[in-house]
Amino acid sequence: MNLTKQLAASAALFTFLSASAGNLWIIGEATPYGWSTDDATALLSTPESPDVFTGTIYLEADRNFKFMLTKDFGGDEYGMAVGATPADGVYPLAGGREDQGYEQLKVSESANYLISVNTTDMSASIVKSAYQDEPIKLASLFMVGSATEGGWSVDEGTPLYQIAETPYEFASNNVSLNAGTFKIATVIKGGGTWDNRYWYYRSTEDPAKIALGQAGDEQWTIDNGGYYDIKVNLQTSAISITESDDTGTLVINPSLDETPRYWTLDGVEVNNPTKGLYIRRVGDRVEKVIL
């Protein structure tokens, strides 16, 4: 399995609860929406790995981008450490504000990229996604409404997590929902304007479909509070809302043990690694290590 597929497979192993994720916005001329903070998509962390933000998005070659911890300019930001050089898709990061203290990032080839930003060790893995059929413009979605724990606050929207191997699909399992209604915001800041171009609604033609920017504010209804599995496919416009078999416990793939596994940078698994540079996976965590 090559490195891109390995990272994608590892990122897809999660079963998520509705607990709030952290957001790290990606913005810049390399992105499909440029420097528009209204349209900026968010990479998500999980309650189990709050300092690692992951998502897939299309980036244009030789154009700048950076990461922001707030949805507006002027807050804490991350970019390339000054004078650093990326190696094998790993970028050393530095923090700052208003483009000070770091350099903006670039990729050398236009493509969909699987991005994983670790704000603890200050590094970003930016590798080509296994999926390249169509440009990916969103790395997350957010459920908002009286049925969700965050209510009508877009900032507290319940995240739908991107599936790395099929990044046009988004899902959350064991989501705690109340009796009520919800709709789906494509982004946080733009969604907060309540402009319907930032919202997916229940299709008036088929309630099992989503409709972007549809007039009429049609929403999905949850009749009975409980735990639900939600999945959205942006290619087919399909949405599924089913009661969970579980009782809401967060599960990180019980079949995935904590035994370290190693791969070379070319994606060849090594059973007995010696000294050198490797990709190591322990449980759900993938990182580059030097032995």
C-alpha positions, 0 to 999 in steps of 0.5 A: 500500500503506498503512503497516500493510501495508507494515510487515507485508510488510517484517517478513514478508520474513525467512528465519530461521536457528536462531540465538538471538533476543533477547526483549522481553516485553510485559506489562500490563492491555492484553494478553490475559494481563494482568500474568502474567509466566508467560503473557507473550509475547515480541517477537523480534529477529533476529541481523541486527537484535538491537536491533529487536524485532517481533511482533503482539498484541491490545491493549485500548484505554486500558489500560496495558502496558510492555516488559520485557527480563527475564521477571520484574519488577525488571529493565530495562523500557521505556515512554513517555518522560515527557511525550512524545506518540505521533505516527502510531503512533510512541512515544518510549521511555525505560528504567527499572525498576519503573515508574520513569523512564517512563510506561506505554503505551496505545493508543486502540483495541482491536485487533491491533497490529504492534509494532516496538521499536527499543532503539537509537533508543528508539522503538516503532512500534505500528500496527494490523495488517492482520489483525483477524479474531481476537485474537492472543495470542502473538507467538512460539513456542519449540522445546525438546528434545534435537533443538534446539541449546538442548536442554531449556533453555526459556530457550534454546528455538529461536524460531519467528517470527511471520509478520506478514501471518498472525500466527497462523502461525509459522515458521523456515527452515534450522533446525539440528536434531539427531537427537532429539525436541522439543515447542513452548513457547508462552512462556518463563517459563510453559514453564519450569514444565513445566505442559502448558498452556504446551506444544504436543505432537504430536497423538495423533490426527494427527502433522501436527497440534499439540495444546495441553496434551495428556496423554502428552508426545508429541513430534516425532522428528527421525531425521537431523540436518540443516537443516529448515524448520518452520511452525506454524498455530495456526488449523488446528493444522497443523505441517510439518517438511521438510528445507531446500533450503539448507545453513543459510545465513541469507538475507534475501530476496535479491530485496530490494535496498538502494535506499531507498524512501519513503512518506508517512504515509498510505501513498502511495509517493513516488519523489522525496521532498522535505523532510518526514516519510516512512516509509523502507525500506532492505532489511529495515529500516523507519523514520520519517525527516525529510528 
